[in-house]
């Protein structure tokens, strides 16, 4: 074989500047074939996309760090409900006018723990916490002030300082009563499900895990600004639809059930709906004379469903140990699921993780 054949496929050595060679390798250049031009365009597009993604990731991490810092600041307001508070005392400079806006209700007596929060935002109506349910840093997942806006959209994407905040606030139904004379029979309390971000009411979805989880965290502390040391025990937890076309025209309007003496919202009908939909059963004695809260967040197994936890204000007659012992997982066949759920999963419970 001749030397010519040995060397015929070798490229001529490129003696151009190294920098120019690098540029020519990545940037379309005169003399490039169509395939080479296409390769370089795809490469440049990938670099641009990578830089954009990197910038978005940096923004996300920065925003997440800011969110965590802000939330830690808010958690520092957490009250010590073990303190005994004299509501009749007048603390002078510590007193806050929480009326809106005149002096007609200046005599409203609030707990001392609430006054610092009310100075920051007069829409604060309480504090909610699930004791013991903590992250790896030892902080409770659910441990927030509760606001009440002019409607149920106002605090959807606003923080305690009324600034834009993607996780929003935890807020009570705008048309429920929370004042010095008492509260509605049932108060719906809203919070976002932020999935992998994990803020707001995201971790309520962990109550889908099963009865052992419920037995670990059966109590919700919800103190209005007029109360101290108030505990609620969980009565039911369920997934439900909010639109008629999701369940052949049927909707359980838990969020509009505020007073059991309302002609359209009878207690027996409401509690029957809670129990038939709940993933758990218990021996909790529930009457129309009790007070209830319904914690509401989104759930993502199918679109536009809600995950709801209903709890009853505990009385001296309630024995928590007996209640916990009575909790049981309900069989799938005994749970009512909306049609949009059944069409995907059948009549079966599903839990894909809190970040799903």
N, C-alpha and C positions, 0 to 999 in steps of 0.2 A: 504494500500500500504506500502510495507516495506521500511525501510530506504535505503536499497541497491538500490531499484529502483529509489528513489529520487535522489541519488547521482551518478548513473552509468554514466551519460553523462557529469559530471563535469571533466574538465581537471586538471591534477595534477599541483600544483603550481610550477612555474618556479622560482627557487631561484638563478639563474645565475646573474652575474653582469649586471647592467642596460645598460651599453654601449654595451655589447655583445648582449643583447636582441634586442637593436635597430639595430645593424649591421645585426643580423640574420633576422630581419623583412624585410630589404631592399636588402640584398645580398643573392644570392643562397647559400644554406647550405646543408651539408650532411643530408640526410633523408627527404629532401623536395620532395613533389610529383611533377609531370610534370606541373600541373596547377599552383602550387605555384612558380616553377622556371620560367615559362613563365611570370607570373605576375611581378616578380622581374626584369626580363630582360627588359620588356616593361617600367617599372618604371625607371630603370637606363638610358635607352635610352632617355626617356622623359627629365630626368634631364640634360643629356649631351646636348640635343637639345635646352633646355631652356637656358643653359649657353652660348651656341654658339650664340643664338638669342640675348641674353642680351649684349653680347660683340659686335655683329654687330650693335645693336641699339646705343650703346655707341659710336662706331666709326662713325655712321651716324650723331649722334647729334654733335659730335666733329667736323666732316667735315662740317656740315651745319653751325655751329657757325663760323668756319674758313672762309667759303664762304661768310657769311654775313659780317664779319669783312673786308674781302678783297674787297667786292663790295662797302662797305661804303667808303673805302679808295679811290676807283676809282671814286665814285660819287663826292668826294670832289674836283675832277678836273673840275666839271661842270662849263662851262664858263658863264659869265654874258654877254649875247648877247645884252643887252641894251646899252653897252658901244659903243661909236663911236671910230673906230680904224683908225688910219692913216697908211695905208699900205706902204707909201713911206718912213717912217722914219727908221733909222738904230739904233737899240738899243744896239749895241756893244755886251756885254757879253750875252744879252738875245737872240741874233740871233742864229739860228740853221741851220746847213747844213742838209737839209732833202733829198739831192740828193743821188743817189746810184750808185757808191760810190764817184764819182769824182766831180770836181768843175764846171762841164759844166752847171749845173743848180743852182748854188749858188744864182743866182739873183731871184729865185722864191720867191715871196712875199706871206707870209702866215699871217693870222690873229694873233694878239698877244695872244689870248686865246689858240691857238694851240701849241705855242712854248714849254710850259712846258710838254705837252703830247708827243710831238715829241722827246724831250730829252729822254723820257722813252722808246719810241718805234717809229721808223721812219715810220712804216707801218700805223700809224694813218692817216686817210683821212677825218675824220669829227666827228660830234656828233649828236646823234639822241635822240629825246625826244617827248613824248606825254604829253603836259602840262595839269595839273589838274587831271590826271588819277593816283590816289594815293592809297597807302595801309593805314592801320589803324594808322601807325606811321607817316603818312604825307609825305612819300617818293614816288616819281613817280615810277610806275612799269617799264616804258620804259624810261630809262635815261642813255645812254651809249655812250662811244666813239665808233667810227666805224673804223675798221681796213680793210686792203686790202692785202691779202697774195699773194703768188706766184701762187696759185691755189685755188680752192674752197673747199679744204680739210684742208688746213694748220691750220686755226684757228677754225676748228670744235671742237677740244678738247684742245685748248690752250687759256690762258688768255692774258692780256695785256703784261705780262712779258715773254710770250712764254713758260710758264710752263704748265704742264698738269692740266686741269680744266674741270671737267665733263660737266659743263654748257656751256663751250666754250665761244667764243667772238661773238659780233655782227660784221659782216664783209660784205663788199661790193663785188659784183661779181668781180673776179680777172681780167676779160677781159674787164671791163668797164673803160671808161676814166674819171679820176678825176685829173685834173692838173690846172696850172695857166691859161691855155687857154680855159678852160671850162670843160664840162662833157658830158657823153653820153646822148642821148635822154631819155633813160630809164635805171635806175640803180637798179638791184635786190640787196636787202640787206637781209642777212640770219641771223637767230637766232634759237636756239633749242626751242622746246616745252618740258619743263621739268616736266610737269604735276604737281603733288602735291608739288614738290619742289618750283615751282612758279618763278624761275629765267628766265633770258634771254627773249625770245619772247613769253613765255607761255601765258601771259595775252592778247595777241592779239586775242586769241580765244573768248574773251568776246564780240567781235564785232558780234558774232553770236546771241547775245541776242535779237536784234531787233533794229528798227530805233530810238527808244528813246535813246538807249545807243550811237548810232552813232551821234546823234544830240548833246549829251553832250561832245563828244570828236572827233570832225570832223577834227582837225588840227594836223599835224605831223610836228615838227620842225626838219629839217635836214640841218645842215650847214656843207659844206665841209670846209677844213682848209683855204680856200680862200674866205669864205663868212661870212656874219654876218646878223642876223635877217631874215633868210629865212624860209618861212612857206609853207607847202604843204597841200592841202585840199583833203580829201578822195573822190575818184571817184567811187571805187567799192571794194567789198569784196566777195570772193568766195572760194569754195573748188574745187580742181581739181586734176586730176591724172597726174602722171609723166611717166607711162609706157603704151605702146600701148595696151597690153592685158587687161588693166583695162577699156577700152572704145572702143572695136572693132577697134583698130588700130588708134584711134584719140587721139592726144596729143596737147594741147595748150602750146607751148614752150615759156612761158612768160619769163623764165630765160635767154633765148638766144636772146631776143629782146632788142637790145642795140641802134641801129641806124635805124631811119625810112626811110632813103634813101637807105637802104640795099635792094637788089632785092628780097630777101626772106622774108623780114619783113616790109611790108607796114603798115603805120600808120592806115589806114582805117580798115584793116583786124585785126590789133591788138586791137584797141579800140572796134570794134564790138564784139570780143571774150570776152573782159573784161565786156562789158555791158550785153551780153546775159547770162553770168555766174554769174554776181553779184546778191547778195541777196537784193540789194537796187537800187533804181533809183534816179535820180536827174536832175536838169537843168544846171549842170556845163558845161560850154563851153570848149571843149577840141579840140585842134588843133595839128598838127604835129610840129608846131613851139614851143610848150610848152615843158617843161622838166618834167619827171615823175620819181617816185621811186616805186618799188614793194617790199613790205615787205613779206618775205616768211618764213613759219614755218610749222612743221608737224601738222597733225590733225588726231585724233585717232578713228573716227567713223568707218572707215574701214582701212585696212593696206595700207601704202605707199601713202596716200593722202597728199596734201598740202593745207594749208589755206593761202590765199594771199590777201593782202590789197594794192591796187593801189591808189596813190595820185599824184595830179598835183601841180607843183610849182605855187604858187599864184602870180598874177600880180596885177597892180594897178586897172585893170578893174574888178577884182573879188570882189563881195560884199558877205562877209561871211554870213551875216544875211539872205540874199536872198537864198544863197546856202543851209543853214540849213533848211529854210522853205520848200525848194523843195525836201528834202530827203523823200523818201517813201519806205515802205516795199513792195517788189514785191510779187505778188501772186506766189505760188509754181509752178503753171503751166507755168509761164513765165520765170522760171529759168532753165538754162541748168545744169544738174548734170551728171557726168560720169556714165557709165553703172554699175560699181562696187558699186556705191552709190545707184542707183535706185534699184538694185537687193536686197538690204537690207532694204531700207527705202522708196522705191517708189520715186516719184518726190516731196519729201517733205524736208523742212529744219529741222534740228535737232540740239539741243544744250543740252549737258549733264553736263555742268559745265566746268570751265577752268581747273580743275584738273583731267578731265576724260582721 
